[in-house]
Amino acid sequence: MKRPTHLYAAVGAATALASLLGSAAANAATACADLAKLALPDTRITLAERVPAGDFSAPGVNQPLKVPAICRVAGVVSPAIKFEVWLPEASGWNGRFQAVGGGGLAGIISYPAMAEAVRGGYASSSTDTGHEATDSAWLSDRQRVIDYGYRAIHEMTLKAKAVIEAHYGTSPQYSYFNGCSTGGRQGLMTAQRYPDDYDGIISGAPVNRFTHLHMAQLWTAHATLKKPGAVLTSDDLAKVSSAALAQCDANDGVKDGILTDPRTCHFDPNGLQGFSAAQVEALKLIYQGPVNPRTGAQLYAGLEPGGEGPQPNNPGWALIMNGREPFAIDHAVLGGMGFENPRWDWRAFDFDSDVELVDSKLFGVLNAVDPDLRDFKAGGGKLIVYHGWNDPGVMPRQTLHYFDNVIEYAGKATGGDGRAYTDEYLRLFMLPGVGHCRGGAGPDQADWVAALAGWVEQGKAPASITARRQQDGKVVMTRPLCPHPQVARYRGRGDSNDAASFECALPP
């Protein structure tokens, strides 16, 4: 049976609908234009218009988006959370709701992701999380940092469901959240804080330990920019990844430019030819990841071997290392939110005392690290997490740490088998050769929504998901993605670009 939403679980379906829609009849559909008059708590509807099928020129998007005929509703939740809800015309609606997440520091509506969702028949929504991308003043505004951290997604969800119910005269049969990177963090945060908001959540490359991620990215700047001769150019990184692959590519039974599990590659940069001692030391520090210089405690995972240089649609480590200054978002998060200082000196960051200072202010607001997902499971929720092993922006091993924490907590909390308990509602898929959310040498495209919907609606837990890689519009590789800790193992015969030549198995 479908579980109730957070709002309806709290106050009952009839009471909740009355509180959101005022005197509107619960079973009466509302025309698109009339949604402009919809009264919702702390909310102002700013737009309600029909968009015909075809090309839609979304604000800030360079290329027109293909959409079916939709009703487009926009609003603002106090103080400044902008959101949009797109509603396929009744004949094109599949009865379901798919909210989509943001990226980076958000500040925009995720129009392309919304377009993809409505093309699939879903009503969809997105939010800028309470600020505009061109604004930096919000970084020192506590309320808007909270909105970015977790409140905006929850408010968007409540308002979107009310708009959907008002327009169609019925609530969505199932509700899903789909996000990667910041969107992945938003999904995990929702499962932890508002476990009844969604029936299923897709969390890709989740920035769940948000504050420490940006310390980890800053660590790479300290490693490469503070010592003369330590800078690593894109060409240098290409040579490093070639050396790592030459050493480890065959570890998984097939030489294809992809490491199935980079943790099996014990790559030593000391053997690199043509690299200075400072560059070698920088590489060691980056693989290691940030540590507290006083206690030696690991603050965050390091980057993995095999993905250092550029790959198809993936810049490699150059994504966060430009040879001149730290990654821009690190300035915003640590300098702007943490120190509230536009002249913050990144070179002086102390990986001991400054970690405590930033965490004391931001950890509980921005970090989705709570391993207790029992309420989400109890409500029937399903969660799919995925992460590319060649991700240069969000260190993939950190996602494994969170997954292990969830299992460990479940075992202690239930007094039983934590892995079996967790397996009933959470699956983690690691993507070999794939970059940040997409791109890379590995197959980076998979139908996560179909896999999640099959699990939620039909009880079909994904034992594997076939991923594909495209080049020039053609599929050039398929491979099974396996639920961790299983990996795709080559059968020893057949085309290594064909998923049929692999099977999911535990690593030796």
Residue pairs with C-beta under 8 A, 6 or more apart in sequence:
1 380
2 173
2 174
2 199
2 380
3 9
3 196
3 199
3 379
3 380
3 381
4 13
4 196
4 379
5 161
5 171
5 175
5 196
5 197
6 154
6 157
6 158
6 194
6 195
6 196
6 197
7 16
7 20
7 158
7 161
8 16
8 171
9 196
9 379
10 16
11 19
13 171
14 26
17 26
17 162
17 165
18 26
19 41
20 40
20 41
20 158
20 162
20 165
21 38
21 39
21 40
21 162
21 165
21 166
22 39
24 30
24 38
24 166
26 165
27 169
27 170
28 169
29 90
29 166
29 167
29 168
29 169
30 38
30 166
30 167
30 169
32 48
32 49
32 50
32 71
32 73
32 87
32 167
33 48
33 49
33 50
34 48
35 45
35 48
35 71
35 73
35 163
35 166
35 167
36 45
36 47
36 48
37 45
38 45
38 48
38 162
38 163
38 166
40 75
40 159
40 162
40 163
42 77
42 78
43 75
43 76
43 77
43 78
43 159
44 75
44 76
45 73
45 74
45 75
46 74
46 75
46 76
47 72
47 73
47 74
47 75
48 71
48 72
48 73
48 74
49 71
49 72
50 69
50 70
50 71
50 72
51 67
51 69
51 70
51 71
51 72
51 86
52 69
53 67
53 68
53 69
54 66
54 67
55 64
55 65
55 66
56 64
56 65
56 66
56 67
56 115
57 64
57 65
58 65
58 109
58 111
58 112
58 115
59 109
59 111
60 108
60 111
61 111
61 112
65 111
65 112
65 115
66 115
66 119
67 86
67 115
67 118
67 119
68 88
68 89
68 92
68 118
68 119
69 88
69 89
69 92
70 86
70 87
70 88
70 89
70 118
71 86
71 87
71 89
71 167
72 84
72 85
72 86
72 87
73 84
73 85
73 86
73 87
73 163
73 167
74 82
74 83
74 84
74 85
75 82
75 83
75 84
75 85
75 159
75 163
76 82
76 83
77 83
77 152
77 155
77 156
77 159
79 130
79 143
79 144
79 147
80 130
80 131
80 144
80 147
81 127
81 128
81 129
81 130
81 147
81 151
81 152
81 155
81 156
82 109
82 127
82 128
82 130
83 109
83 125
83 126
83 127
83 128
83 152
83 155
83 156
83 159
83 160
84 109
84 114
84 125
84 126
84 127
85 123
85 124
85 125
85 159
85 160
85 163
85 164
86 114
86 115
86 117
86 118
86 123
86 124
86 125
87 93
87 123
87 163
87 164
87 167
87 168
88 94
88 118
88 121
88 122
88 123
90 168
92 121
93 121
93 122
93 123
93 168
94 120
94 121
94 122
95 170
95 172
95 173
95 174
96 121
96 122
96 123
96 172
96 173
96 174
96 175
96 176
96 453
97 122
97 123
97 124
97 125
97 160
97 161
97 164
97 172
97 174
97 175
97 176
98 117
98 120
98 122
98 123
98 124
98 175
98 176
98 177
98 178
98 449
99 124
99 125
99 126
99 153
99 156
99 157
99 160
99 175
99 176
99 177
99 178
99 198
100 110
100 113
100 114
100 117
100 124
100 125
100 126
100 177
100 178
100 179
100 183
101 110
101 113
101 126
101 153
101 177
101 178
101 179
101 180
101 181
101 182
101 183
101 184
101 186
101 187
102 108
102 110
102 126
102 127
102 128
102 129
102 179
102 182
102 183
102 186
103 110
103 180
103 181
103 182
103 183
104 181
104 182
104 329
105 133
105 148
105 182
105 329
105 332
105 333
106 127
106 128
106 129
106 131
106 133
106 148
106 182
107 128
107 129
107 131
107 132
107 133
107 134
107 135
108 128
108 132
108 133
109 126
109 127
109 128
110 126
110 183
111 126
113 124
113 126
113 178
114 124
114 125
114 126
117 124
117 178
118 124
120 449
122 176
123 160
123 164
123 168
123 172
125 156
125 157
125 159
125 160
126 156
127 152
127 153
127 155
127 156
128 152
129 147
129 148
129 152
129 153
130 138
130 143
130 144
130 147
130 148
130 151
130 152
131 138
131 144
131 147
131 148
136 332
136 336
136 342
138 144
138 145
138 148
139 145
139 332
139 336
139 337
139 340
140 336
140 337
140 340
145 337
145 362
145 365
145 366
146 365
147 155
148 366
149 189
149 365
149 366
150 186
150 189
150 190
150 193
150 365
153 177
153 186
153 189
153 190
154 190
154 193
154 194
154 197
157 175
157 177
157 190
157 194
157 197
157 198
161 171
161 172
161 175
164 171
164 172
165 171
165 172
174 199
174 200
174 453
174 456
174 457
175 197
175 198
175 199
175 200
176 198
176 199
176 200
176 201
176 202
176 449
176 452
176 453
176 456
177 186
177 187
177 190
177 197
177 198
177 200
177 201
177 202
178 187
178 201
178 202
178 448
178 449
179 185
179 186
179 187
179 202
179 203
179 204
180 203
180 204
180 205
180 437
181 204
181 205
181 206
181 207
181 393
181 394
181 436
181 437
182 207
183 203
183 204
184 203
184 204
184 205
184 206
184 207
184 208
184 385
185 203
185 206
185 207
185 208
185 210
185 368
187 201
187 202
187 203
187 206
187 383
188 201
188 203
188 206
188 208
188 368
188 385
188 402
189 208
189 368
190 197
190 198
190 201
191 198
191 201
191 203
191 373
191 376
191 381
191 383
192 368
192 370
192 372
192 373
192 376
195 373
195 375
195 376
195 378
195 379
195 381
196 375
196 379
198 381
199 380
199 381
199 382
199 456
200 381
200 382
200 383
200 384
200 452
200 453
200 455
200 456
201 381
201 382
201 383
201 384
201 452
202 384
202 386
202 448
202 449
202 452
203 383
203 384
203 385
203 386
204 385
204 386
204 387
204 437
204 448
205 386
205 387
205 388
205 391
205 393
205 394
205 396
205 399
205 436
205 437
206 368
206 385
206 387
206 394
206 399
206 402
207 213
207 394
208 367
208 368
208 369
208 398
208 399
208 402
209 300
209 367
209 369
209 398
209 402
210 333
210 362
210 366
210 367
210 368
211 333
211 338
211 358
211 359
211 362
211 363
211 366
211 367
212 290
212 299
212 300
212 355
212 367
213 300
213 394
213 395
213 398
214 327
214 329
214 330
214 333
214 334
215 290
215 299
215 300
215 334
215 349
215 351
215 355
215 358
216 289
216 290
216 299
216 300
216 301
216 302
216 395
217 320
217 326
217 327
217 329
217 330
217 393
218 290
218 326
218 327
218 330
218 334
218 346
218 349
219 285
219 286
219 289
219 290
219 299
219 300
219 351
220 285
220 286
220 303
220 317
220 320
220 321
220 326
221 321
221 325
221 326
221 327
221 330
221 346
222 285
222 347
222 349
223 230
223 281
223 282
223 285
223 286
224 230
224 231
224 232
224 282
224 286
224 321
224 323
225 231
225 323
225 324
225 325
225 326
225 347
226 347
227 278
227 281
227 282
228 278
229 276
229 278
229 279
230 276
230 278
230 279
230 281
230 282
231 279
231 323
232 240
232 279
232 282
232 283
232 317
232 321
232 323
233 323
234 309
234 310
234 315
234 316
234 318
236 275
236 279
237 308
237 309
237 310
237 316
237 317
237 318
237 321
238 308
238 309
238 310
238 316
239 272
239 274
239 309
240 269
240 272
240 283
240 308
240 309
241 305
241 306
241 307
241 308
241 309
241 316
242 309
243 267
243 271
243 272
244 259
244 265
244 267
244 305
244 306
244 308
245 257
245 259
245 306
247 265
247 267
248 259
248 262
248 264
248 265
248 267
248 305
248 306
249 255
249 256
249 257
249 258
249 259
249 306
251 259
251 260
251 264
251 265
252 258
252 259
252 260
252 261
252 264
252 487
252 489
252 490
253 489
253 490
253 492
254 490
254 496
256 441
256 496
256 497
257 433
257 441
258 306
258 432
258 433
258 441
258 442
259 265
259 304
259 305
259 306
259 389
259 432
259 433
260 432
260 487
260 488
260 489
261 389
261 430
261 432
261 487
261 507
262 304
262 305
262 306
262 307
262 389
263 304
263 397
264 507
265 304
265 305
265 306
267 287
267 305
269 275
269 280
269 283
269 284
269 287
270 280
272 279
272 280
272 283
275 283
286 302
286 303
286 317
287 302
287 303
287 304
287 305
288 302
289 298
289 299
289 300
289 301
289 302
289 303
289 395
290 298
290 299
290 300
290 302
290 351
291 297
291 298
291 299
291 351
292 299
292 351
292 352
292 355
293 351
293 352
294 352
295 352
299 351
299 355
300 395
300 398
301 395
301 396
301 397
301 398
301 401
302 395
302 397
303 317
303 392
303 395
304 389
304 390
304 395
304 396
304 397
306 389
306 390
306 433
307 314
307 316
307 317
307 389
307 390
307 391
307 392
307 433
307 435
307 440
308 316
308 317
309 316
309 317
310 316
310 318
311 390
311 433
311 435
311 439
311 440
311 441
312 439
312 440
312 441
312 471
313 435
313 438
313 439
313 440
313 444
314 390
314 392
314 434
314 435
314 436
314 439
314 440
314 441
315 392
316 390
316 392
316 435
317 392
318 392
319 327
319 392
319 393
319 436
320 326
320 327
320 392
320 393
321 327
325 346
326 346
327 393
330 346
331 344
331 346
333 362
334 344
334 346
334 349
334 358
335 341
335 342
335 344
335 346
336 342
336 344
337 358
337 361
337 362
337 366
338 354
338 357
338 358
338 361
338 362
339 357
339 358
369 402
369 405
371 402
371 405
371 406
371 408
371 409
371 410
372 409
372 413
373 383
373 406
373 410
373 425
373 426
374 410
374 413
376 383
376 425
377 421
377 424
377 425
377 426
380 456
381 425
382 425
382 426
382 452
382 455
382 456
383 425
383 426
383 427
384 426
384 427
384 429
384 448
384 451
384 452
384 455
384 462
385 399
385 403
385 426
385 427
385 428
385 429
386 428
386 429
386 430
386 431
386 446
386 448
386 481
387 394
387 396
387 399
387 428
387 429
387 430
387 431
388 396
388 430
388 431
388 433
388 434
388 435
388 436
388 437
388 438
388 440
388 442
388 444
389 396
389 430
389 431
389 432
389 433
389 434
389 442
390 432
390 433
390 434
390 435
390 440
390 441
390 442
391 434
391 435
391 436
391 437
392 435
392 436
393 436
394 436
396 430
399 428
400 428
400 430
400 484
403 426
403 428
403 484
406 422
406 426
407 418
407 419
407 422
408 418
409 418
410 418
410 421
410 422
411 417
411 418
411 419
411 421
412 418
414 421
423 461
423 483
424 461
427 461
427 462
427 483
427 484
428 483
428 484
429 446
429 465
429 481
429 482
429 483
429 484
430 481
430 484
430 487
431 442
431 443
431 444
431 467
431 481
432 442
432 479
432 487
432 488
433 440
433 441
433 442
433 443
434 440
434 442
434 443
434 444
435 444
438 444
438 445
441 469
442 467
442 469
442 477
442 479
443 467
443 468
443 469
443 477
443 478
443 479
443 481
444 467
444 469
445 467
445 468
445 469
445 470
446 465
446 466
446 467
446 468
446 481
447 465
448 465
451 462
451 465
454 460
454 462
455 461
455 462
462 483
463 483
463 504
464 480
464 481
464 482
464 483
464 504
465 480
465 481
466 478
466 479
466 480
466 481
466 499
467 478
467 479
467 480
467 481
468 475
468 477
468 478
469 475
469 476
469 477
469 478
470 476
476 497
477 497
478 497
478 498
478 499
479 488
479 499
479 502
480 488
480 499
480 502
480 503
480 504
481 488
482 488
482 504
482 505
483 504
485 506
485 507
486 504
486 505
486 506
486 507
487 504
487 505
487 506
487 507
488 502
488 503
488 504
489 502
489 503
489 504
489 505
489 507
490 496
490 501
490 502
491 501
491 502
491 503
493 501
494 500
494 501
495 501
